[in-house]
Amino acid sequence: MDKALQLVIEMNEWIWNRFKDDLKDATPEEIDWRPLPQANTINAILRHLRTEAQWHLVSLEHGEPMPVPVTVSVRQEIDLASSDFERSLKELEESYTRFIAALRRTTLPALQQQTALAYRDFPGEASRPTHLLAFHQAVHLAMHWGQIRTIRNLYRKTRGEPVRFFPENPTFPNVDDG
């Protein structure tokens, strides 16, 4: 392992392991519940993460560009992704585990080259961190991890149950205190 990548590898591993742990006891009802009709479910978020993780993996392993803009064939690939929670989780785990293993095998110069290739078609900002590919995956997973934790807490609150995550957090006022 290239010591220059140790921090980002540890970051990916830590976020992945915590993410997985937080899904272990999710019920089928929670997985498909949405707080509003137009909101995403945990299942939809997981399906999205699975697809994105595969794209990050092929970018890191093979220098493939991220599929931007979304073409007809990419749209078909997205549409064909399974909406079965267990399958999506298994495929996400396979891709994420391979991504971390690929990070362990790569060097900083190789990562910089793969990053340039992966994001070459992205619109907007011309300069990106030369190692974006290594931490974009972790940041993306962490953002959706927060959404999933929020959905799970809201699900419990709507049923009069104590929230699962941070039930005794003094930085949040208790709405029942008036």
For each residue, the residues with C-beta under 8 A, 3 or more apart:
1: 5 6 9 104 105
2: 5 6 106 107 108
3: 6
4: 107 108
5: 1 2 8 9 103 104 106 107 108 111 131 134
6: 1 2 3 9 10
7: 10 11
8: 5 11 12 103 131 134 135 138
9: 1 5 6 12 13 100 103 104 134
10: 6 7 13 14
11: 7 8 14 15 135 138
12: 8 9 15 16 96 99 100 103 134 135 137 138
13: 9 10 16 17 100
14: 10 11 17 18
15: 11 12 18 19 138 141 142 145
16: 12 13 19 20 96 97 100 138 141
17: 13 14 20 21
18: 14 15 21 22 145
19: 15 16 22 23 141 142 145 148
20: 16 17 23 24 93
21: 17 18 24
22: 18 19 145 148 149 152 165
23: 19 20 26 42 46 89 148
24: 20 21
25:
26: 23 30 31 42 152
27: 30 31
28: 31 32 85
29: 32 33 155
30: 26 27 33 42 151 152 155
31: 26 27 28 41 42 43 85
32: 28 29 41 42 43
33: 29 30 41 42 151 155
34: 37 38 39 40 41 151
35: 39 151 154 155 158
36: 39
37: 34
38: 34
39: 34 35 36 151
40: 34 44 45 48 147
41: 31 32 33 34 44 45 151
42: 23 26 30 31 32 33 45 46 85 148 151 152
43: 31 32 46 47 83 85 88
44: 40 41 47 48 83
45: 40 41 42 48 49 144 147 148
46: 23 42 43 49 50 85 88 89 92 148
47: 43 44 50 51 81 82 83 88
48: 40 44 45 51 52 144
49: 45 46 52 53 88 92 140 141 144
50: 46 47 53 54 81 88 89 91 92 95
51: 47 48 54 55 77 78 81
52: 48 49 55 56 137 140
53: 49 50 56 57 92 95 96 99 137 141
54: 50 51 57 58 91 95
55: 51 52 58 59 64 66 67
56: 52 53 59 60 66 95 99 118 133 136 137
57: 53 54 60 61 95 98 99 102
58: 54 55 61 62 64
59: 55 56 62 63 64 65 66 114 117 118 133
60: 56 57 99 102 103 106 111 114 118 133 134
61: 57 58 98 102
62: 58 59
63: 59 113 114 117 118
64: 55 58 59 117 118
65: 59 68 117 118 119 120 121
66: 55 56 59 118 119 121 122
67: 55 70 71 74
68: 65 121 122 123
69: 121
70: 67 74 75 78
71: 67 74 75
72: 75 76
73: 76 77
74: 67 70 71 77 78
75: 70 71 72 78 79
76: 72 73 79 80
77: 51 73 74 80 81
78: 51 70 74 75 81
79: 75 76
80: 76 77
81: 47 50 51 77 78 88
82: 47 87 88 91
83: 43 44 47 88
84: 87 88
85: 28 31 42 43 46 88 89
86: 89 90
87: 82 84 90 91
88: 43 46 47 49 50 81 82 83 84 85 91 92
89: 23 46 50 85 86 92 93
90: 86 87 93 94
91: 50 54 82 87 88 94 95
92: 46 49 50 53 88 89 95 96
93: 20 89 90 96 97
94: 90 91 97 98
95: 50 53 54 56 57 91 92 98 99
96: 12 16 53 92 93 99 100 137 141
97: 16 93 94 100 101
98: 57 61 94 95 101 102
99: 12 53 56 57 60 95 96 102 103 137
100: 9 12 13 16 96 97 103 104
101: 97 98 104 105
102: 57 60 61 98 99 105 106
103: 5 8 9 12 60 99 100 106 111 134
104: 1 5 9 100 101
105: 1 101 102
106: 2 5 60 102 103 110 111 114
107: 2 4 5 110 111
108: 2 4 5 111 112 131
109: 112 113
110: 106 107 113 114
111: 5 60 103 106 107 108 114 115 130 131 133 134
112: 108 109 115 116 130 131
113: 63 109 110 116 117
114: 59 60 63 106 110 111 117 118 133
115: 111 112 118 119 128 129 130 131 132 133 134
116: 112 113 119 120 130
117: 59 63 64 65 113 114 120
118: 56 59 60 63 64 65 66 114 115 132 133
119: 65 66 115 116 122 128 132 133
120: 65 116 117
121: 65 66 68 69
122: 66 68 119 125 128
123: 68
124:
125: 122 128
126:
127:
128: 115 119 122 125 132
129: 115 132 135
130: 111 112 115 116
131: 5 8 108 111 112 115 134 135
132: 115 118 119 128 129 135 136
133: 56 59 60 111 114 115 118 119 136 137
134: 5 8 9 12 60 103 111 115 131 137 138
135: 8 11 12 129 131 132 138 139
136: 56 132 133 139 140
137: 12 52 53 56 96 99 133 134 140 141
138: 8 11 12 15 16 134 135 141 142
139: 135 136 142 143
140: 49 52 136 137 143 144
141: 15 16 19 49 53 96 137 138 144 145
142: 15 19 138 139 145 146
143: 139 140 146 147
144: 45 48 49 140 141 147 148
145: 15 18 19 22 141 142 148 149
146: 142 143 149 150
147: 40 45 143 144 150 151
148: 19 22 23 42 45 46 144 145 151 152
149: 22 145 146 152 153 164 165
150: 146 147 153 154
151: 30 33 34 35 39 41 42 147 148 154 155
152: 22 26 30 42 148 149 155 156 163 164 165
153: 149 150 156 157 163 164 165
154: 35 150 151 157 158
155: 29 30 33 35 151 152 158 159
156: 152 153 159 161 162 163 164
157: 153 154 160 161 163
158: 35 154 155
159: 155 156
160: 157
161: 156 157
162: 156 167
163: 152 153 156 157 166 167
164: 149 152 153 156 167
165: 22 149 152 153
166: 163 169 172
167: 162 163 164
168:
169: 166 172
170:
171:
172: 166 169
173: 177
174: 177
175:
176:
177: 173 174
178:
